[in-house]
Amino acid sequence: MTSNSIAMTAPRPGPQSKLGTVCIFGTGDFGRSLGLRLLQAGHAVVFGSRSPENASLIPKEAQVFGHVDAAQMSRVIFVAVHRENYEFLGQFSSELAGKVLVDVSNNLKLDQYPESNAAHLQSLVPAAHVVKAFNTVSAWALQSGGLDANRQVYVCGDDYESKQMVMDIAHSLNLTALDKGSLLAAREIEDLPLQLFPLWRIPMYIATGLTAVLFLYCVVSDVVYTRVTKGNDNSFRIMISLANRVFPIVSLIMLALCYLPGALAGFLQLHNGTKYKRFPEWLDRWMLCRKQLGLVALALAFLHVLYTLIIPTRYYVWFNTYKYTVTQARENNTITFDYTRAWRGDSYLSLGILGFGLFVLLGITSLPSVSNAVNWREFSFVQSKLGHLTLLLCTTHTFLYGWSKFLMPHYYHFYLPPAYMLSLVVPCIVLVLKFILIMPCVDRVVMRIRQGWERKSVETPHWKDNKSSRPLVL
């Protein structure tokens, strides 16, 4: 790149705006979208280009100059070019001294370079104030006005005044700016667009793994067993019956997994006698994805409800109903009303409805718009106390479904326990642990620990007087 390509035209008076002029290096998709949004917000915009006479598709209200001329018209310069093209900035670093350079670049993969793009830009132009920002906002989000896309702008830099200028620009675009600290945070900010649902991976892996294993388990204990022992083909049950058996099992297990790490954390604090000792890394990661675990469990519970609602419309169900009715009529049999089954059935359905209703409430409360409208005590009450009540109702719902099947040997196909029994293991463990933690004698100690009490207090340091050799208590 020659010096002529840096400043191709003579400077002309720049556009005036009460919000100030903003310079953008780069006329690509992001640069043009950002320029259009800045113009709509009331800023004056100038573009810096290698070939200003060939620049096209830029907003009509903006002007295009060479890089040096454009930089002289504004204190804030958005560097909307790829890292590979940063080297040209070093050719006129003296002209950029004192300017605020906003690095908006992203990489193609994690750890692509040893240092962040913002740090590399700072090394090329040491006299400028580099600020990392706007890399989490796409060109499409800028064009749509932030109504249907991410409105969060993360900002970091070593100069507070420069960061504040960039944050003011973000606010003028109706975007939310969050100060992430010094330029050392740039690497973390640059990794954000490269992450694909980071907190959803573990819940999705768990849901997929449990669904696959339990579905295979049900196929073996139901379809394969019937084929081997009776020679009947009931493989059609895979589509509705087995799916409606697997989804609620996985949902209940994942709901229990939302509250198991909290119980484990309570016992760890009891064991350590302090809250100032870090939890194991696996427990930290588990606790961070509890919200996602619960939402996946809620989605599976919704599928269970939908599958249950269509049961009366199935050919298999009404065929067996008509067949049973005709058989009873031909044999002139009289059926007596079973009050035990009536109570069991109504209780089973009622607890299922109540449990699902509270489950939906937990999901609604986890929405940011709702959680931001309640204080911490209200949020904790819903997510903890009502959450454990939801788990208790759903677990009891499952117990009533199985009733006394666990005592009947003919339900153990291939000596395998009924599938519903597998769903009760983790919830029962969680409920037992929670019951222990809420016992007054245990709860009192846990609350003291979480308020800062430690089982072994730190000894007060003693200093010895060199003359007397006696400890001096501070």
N, C-alpha and C positions, 0 to 999 in steps of 0.2 A: 504494500500500500504506500503510495507516494504522498508527499505533503500537500500536493495539489488536490488530492481527493478528500483531504480533511476540510479544507475551506474553499469551496468552489465559487461562491458568490460573495459579493460585497454585502456587508450587513445593512439591513434596512430597519427602520424603526419597528420594534416588535409591537404586538397587540397589547392593549391595555385592559386590565381587569382589576376590580376591587379585591378579588381573591388572589391576585398575583398570577404571574406567568409560570407555567410548568414546562420543562423541557423533557423530551423523550428521545433517546438514542435508539433508533430502530423503527422501521416502518412495516414490520410483520403483522401477523394477526393480532397478537397481544398488544403491540404498540398502538395500532390503529384503534382497537376497541377501547383501550385506556384513554387515548386522546379524545375519542368521541364522548366518553363518559365524563371526562374532565370539562369539556366544553359545555355539556348539558348542565353541569353543576355550577357554571359561571366562571371557570378558570380560562385564562388565555393559554394557548398551547402552541409550542414551536417544536418541530421535529428536527433532529440532527441526522443527516444521511451522508453516505459516501458519494452518492450521485443525486443531489437534490433536484437536478433538472429532469431526472427520470422517475422520480417518486410519483406513484399513482395510488389511487384508492384511499388516500388520506382524507379526513373530513375537510369540507370546503372552508370552514372558518379558521383552520390551522394553517401555519406557514412552515415551509421547509427551507433549511439552510444547511451549510456545512457544519461539521461538528463543533468547531471552535466558535463560529458565529452564534450558533444556537445556544451553546453553553454560556456565552456572555450575557444572555437575556434572562437567565433564571438562576436562582440559587439551588433549586431542587432539580435534579436530573435523574430520570428513570432510565436505567440501562437495560433495555429490552432486547438484548442480543445474547447469543449462546456464549458459554464460557470459552469455547474454542476461539471466539473472535474478540476476546478482551484485550489482546496484545496491542491493538491500535490505540487504546486509551493512554498507554505509556508514552506515546509520541508527543502528546500535549498535556502532560501531567501538571506542568506549571500553570496552565490556564484553568485547570480543575482544582487548584489549591483553594481550600476553604469551601468548596462546593459540597452539597449533600448528594451523594451518589446512591440511588436506591437500586439495590440488586434484586431483580425479580426472577432470576433464573432457577431452573430445576435440572436435575440430572436424569439419566435414563435408568439408573439402577443404584442401589444402596452402595455406599463406600466406593464410588467410582473413582474418587480422587482422595489423596491423603488429607487434604484440608478442604474446608468449605469453599464454595464459590465466592462468598462474600469476603472471606479471609484472603483468597487469591486476588480479588479485585483491590482490596486494601493494600496488598503488597505492591501492586502495579502503580497505584496512585496514593502514596503514603500521606500526602498533604491534604487529601480530601477526607470527608466524613462519610464512611460507608455505612449504610443502613440496609438491613435485610428485611424485605416486606413484600407483600402482594404476590408471593409465589404460590400461595394456596388458593388464589382466586383465578379462575380460568377466563379466557377471552369471552366465552359464551356467557359466563356469569356477569361480566361487565356489560355485555350487550343487552342482557335480559333485565338489567337494573337490580340484580340481587334478589328478585322476588321469588325465583324458583331455583336458587342455587346457594352455595356457601357464601355467607356474608362476613365470615371471620377473617380478619387480617392479623397475622402475627408479626410483630415488629421487634427487632433487636439491633443494638448498636452501642458503640462506646461513648457517643456524645449525646447527652440528654436533650439538648436543644434541637439537634438534628432529628432525633426520634420523634420529638413533639411535633415538629413541622410535618413529618410524614403521617403521623397519626391524625393531625388536623386535616390533611388532605383526604385521608380515608374517611373521616367523619363527614366531610363535605360531600362524599360520594354515597352517603347513607350506608357505610360499612362499619362494622364493629372492629375496633383496633384493640389489641392486647399486647402490652409490653412484656416481652420475654427476657429482658435483661441485656447483658452485654453481647458483643458480636460473637462470643464463644457459643452462644445458643443457635447460631446460624446453621450449624450442621444438623441439629435436631429439627429446626424448621424446614430445612431442605429435604429431610427424610419424610415429612408428613404426607406430601402428595404421592409418594411411592408406596405407601402402606395401603393394603387392600383389606379393609375391615379387620384391623389387628385384634380388637377385643371380641370379635365374633368367631374367630378361628377355633378356639378351644371349644366353645359351646356347639358349633356346627360339627366339629370332629366327634364330640361326645354323642350328639344326637344321631349322627349318621352311623357311628359304630354300634350304639345300642340298638338302633332300629334294624340294622342288618343282622346282628346276632340274634335278637329276639324274634325277628321274622323267620329266620331259619329254624330257630327252636320251635316255633309254633307250627311250621310246616312239617317238621319231623314228628312232633307229638300229636298232630291232628290229621293231616293229609296222608303222610306216609304210614302212620300207625293204622289208620282205617283201611288203607289199601292192603297192607300186609296181613292184618288179622281178620278182616271181614271181606276183603276182595272188592270193596265198594270204592267208587271214584267220587270223591267230594272235593276235587281240586278247585271247583268253582268258588269255594269258600275263601280262596286266597284274596280275591278282589275286595270283598266287603268284610266278611266275618273276621279274618285274620288281621286285616288292616285295622279294624276297629278294636282289636284286642291289643295290638302292638302299640299304637299311638298313645292310648291312655297310660300304658305301663311306662313308656319312655317319658311321657309328660310328668308323671308322678315322681319318677326317679330324679329327673332334672330339677323339679321344684324342690325336692329334698336336698339336692346338691347346692341349691342357692343358700341354704341355711346351715349346712354342715360346716363350712369353713368358719362361720361365726362361733359355733359351738367349740370347734377345735381351738380357735384363738382364745376363748375364755379359759379352757383347761390349760393351755400353754402359759397364760398369764398366772394362773394359780400355781403351776409348777415352778415358774421362774420367780414368782413373788414380786414382780415388777412389770410395769408397762413400758419400760425404757429399753428392753431388749428386743431386737428386730425379730420378726417372724421369718421362718424359712422362705426362700425365694418362691418355691412352688405354692406356698400358702398365700403369699402376696399376690401372685398372678391369678390365683383362683379367686381371691376376694375381689379383684378388680373387674372380673368378668361375670359377677353374680347377676347384674342387671340383664346382660345378654342371655345368660342361662335361663332366667325367668321368662324372658320374652319368647325364647324358642319353645319353652315348655308351654306357654300360653297358646302359641300357634298350634302345637300338637293337640292341646285340649280343645281348641276350636274344631279341629278335624274330627276329634272324637264325638263332639256334639253333632256335627253335620252328618257323620256316618250313622249315628244313633237315630236321628230324625228320619232318615230314609228307610229304616228297617221295615216298617209296615208296608212299604211299596215293593219290597223284593218278591220275586216269584217264589223263591224257596220258602219264604215265611208264609205267604197266604196259601200256597199249595199244601203245606203241612197243616195249617189251621183248618182248611176245608176237609182234608183227609181225616184229621182227628175228630172233627165234628160229625162227619158222616159215619165214622166207625162207632162212635159213642151212641149215635142214634140207632144204628142197626142192632147193636148189642143191648140196647135199652138200658144203658148204664146211667146211674144218677151220681153226680159229683157233689160232694158236700163242700161247703165253704170252709177254707182253711185260714183261720184268723192269724196263725203264725206267719204263713206266707204273705198274707196281706200286710201285716205290720212290717215284715222284713222288706217287701217290695216297695211300699210307700216310703219307708225310712231310707232305703237305698237311693231312691230317686230324689227325695227331698234333700238329703245331704249332698248328693251330686250337684243339684241345682245351686244350693247355698255355697258350696265350695267353688263352683265355677263362677258364680257372681262375685265372690271376694277375689278370685283370681283375676277377673277382668278389672276390678278396682285397683289391684296392685299394678296391673299393666298401665292403666290410665295415670296413676300417680307417678309412674316412672317417666312420663313424658316431660320434657324440659319446661314446656309452657305451664304445666300443672305443678311440678315440683318447685318451680321458682315462685309460685304463688302461696306456698305454705312455709311455715318456719320449720326449723330442724326437728323440734319436738313432735310436731304433727306428722312430718314425713317419717320419722323414726317409728311413731306409733303405728302408722299404716303398714310400713314395710316390714317391721319386726313383729309386733304383737298380732296384727291382723294377718300377717304372712304366716306365722306359726299356726294361727287358728285355721287358715286356709289349708295348710298341710294336714292338720288334725282331721278336718272335715273330709278331705279327699282320701286320706288313709282309712278312715272309718267307712267311707263309701265303698272302698275296695274290700274291706273286711266283710261288709254286708253282702257284696256281690259273691264272694267265695263261700261265705257262711260255713258250712260243715264239710265242704269238699275235701279239705286237707285230711279228714278222717276216713275218707272212702278210698280204698285201694284201687278201684276201677278207674279213678281219675288220674292215676299215675301211669301214663302211657310210656312204655319202654322204661319203666321205673323212674321216669322224670316227673318232678312235681309240677302241678298246674302252673301255667305261666303267671297267673295273678299273684302267686306266692312270691315270685321273684321281685315283683314291684314293691313288696312290703318291707324288704330287708333294709334298704337305706332310709326310708321314711321312719321306720320304727327306731333305728339307731339315733337319728336326729332328735326325735321326740323324747327318747329316754335321756339323751345328753342334755337337752333343754330342760327337762324336768329336774335333773340334778342341779343345773345351774340356777334355777329359780327358787330352789329351796332356801329358806331364810338364812341358814347358817353358811351356805355357800355364796349366795347372792351378796351378803353383807361384805364378805372378803373381796369378791370380785369388784364391787363398787368402790371399795377403799383403794384397791390397786389402781383402778382406772382414774381415780381422783389424785393419784400421785404417791400414795403410800407404798413403801417397799418393805419387804419382810426383813431384810438385813440393811439397816441404815448405814450410810457411809460414815466411817469413823472420822472424828474431828482430827485434823492434822495437828501434830505436836512438834514444836520447834525447841531445840535444846539451847540453853544459854551456854556459850563457850566457857564462861568462867565457872559457873556453878554446876554445869552438866545436868541441870534439872529441866524437865520439860516445861515449856511455857504453853499453857492452854490458851488458844485464841478464842 
